[in-house]
Amino acid sequence: MSRIGKAAISIPSGVTINVSKGNLVTVKGTRGTLSEQINPDLSIKL
């Protein structure tokens, strides 16, 4: 089994990430906003 899911992701300066209830991840940066609903079986830590 791969351990890539445990690898940390570096966040560039100027980028904000918000994780709300239900695993809705919102990323805001200089080029706009991106929102994605993540499977609730996965845990997301910021």
C-alpha positions in Angstrom: 0.0 0.0 0.0 1.3 3.4 -0.9 2.1 6.0 1.8 1.6 9.0 -0.5 -1.7 9.8 1.3 0.4 10.5 4.5 2.8 12.9 2.7 2.5 16.5 3.7 1.5 19.1 1.1 3.3 22.5 1.2 1.0 25.5 0.8 2.4 28.5 -1.1 2.2 32.0 0.5 -0.9 33.9 -0.6 -3.0 30.7 -0.6 -5.7 30.1 2.1 -7.4 26.8 2.7 -10.6 26.2 4.6 -12.0 22.8 5.6 -15.7 23.0 6.7 -18.0 20.4 8.1 -18.7 17.6 5.7 -15.2 17.8 4.2 -15.9 20.8 1.9 -12.5 22.1 1.1 -12.2 25.6 -0.3 -8.9 27.0 -1.6 -8.4 30.7 -2.4 -5.4 32.1 -4.2 -4.4 34.8 -6.6 -6.0 33.0 -9.6 -9.4 32.4 -7.9 -11.3 30.0 -5.7 -11.7 26.3 -5.9 -14.2 24.2 -3.8 -14.3 20.4 -3.7 -16.4 18.0 -1.6 -14.2 15.3 -0.2 -15.4 11.8 0.7 -16.4 11.9 4.4 -14.5 8.6 5.0 -11.2 10.5 4.5 -9.8 12.7 7.3 -8.3 16.0 6.4 -5.9 17.8 8.7 -4.7 21.4 8.2 
